[in-house]
């Protein structure tokens, strides 16, 4: 049921996006862009979400190796920046 609702929602919203953006997206491109945005959002959230109990171990491990804290990012800021980059790239002629 979830996949059916997701597919229907993406198709409807994608068609509306295509209509709004005119020729910037091909037919079906709106649904593709929204699906990619959704997948990117989930992946970013999963990579940045760290349970509080594990965070000290992760930081200690990174510090011991001299690795930058690449997972120490604000989700909201990262999401905004990442989605803008995705959409800009998708809407370039």
FENJOKA-V961522 format. One record per backbone hydrogen bond with DSSP energy under -1.0 kcal/mol. CO is the residue of the C=O (numbers start at 1). NH is the residue of the N-H. E is the energy in kcal/mol with one decimal. If there is no record, write none. Layout:
[[CO/NH/E] [CO/NH/E]]
//
This chain:
[[1/5/-2.5] [2/6/-2.9] [3/7/-2.7] [4/8/-2.6] [5/9/-2.7] [6/10/-2.8] [7/11/-2.3] [8/12/-2.4] [9/13/-2.7] [10/14/-2.5] [11/15/-2.1] [12/16/-1.9] [13/17/-2.4] [14/18/-2.5] [15/19/-2.2] [16/20/-2.3] [17/21/-2.5] [21/24/-1.5] [26/29/-2.5] [28/32/-1.8] [29/33/-2.5] [30/34/-2.4] [31/35/-2.5] [32/36/-2.5] [33/37/-2.2] [34/38/-2.5] [35/39/-2.6] [36/40/-2.7] [37/41/-2.4] [38/42/-2.3] [39/43/-2.5] [40/44/-2.7] [41/45/-2.5] [42/46/-2.7] [43/47/-2.2] [44/48/-2.0] [45/49/-1.9] [51/54/-1.5] [51/55/-1.6] [54/58/-2.2] [55/59/-2.8] [56/60/-2.5] [57/61/-2.4] [58/62/-2.5] [59/63/-3.0] [60/64/-2.3] [61/65/-1.0] [62/67/-2.3] [68/70/-2.2] [69/72/-1.6] [71/73/-1.3] [74/78/-2.7] [75/79/-3.0] [76/80/-2.1] [77/81/-2.2] [78/82/-2.7] [79/83/-2.8] [80/84/-2.1] [81/85/-2.0] [82/86/-2.4] [83/87/-2.9] [84/88/-2.7] [85/89/-2.2] [86/90/-2.1] [87/91/-2.0]]
//
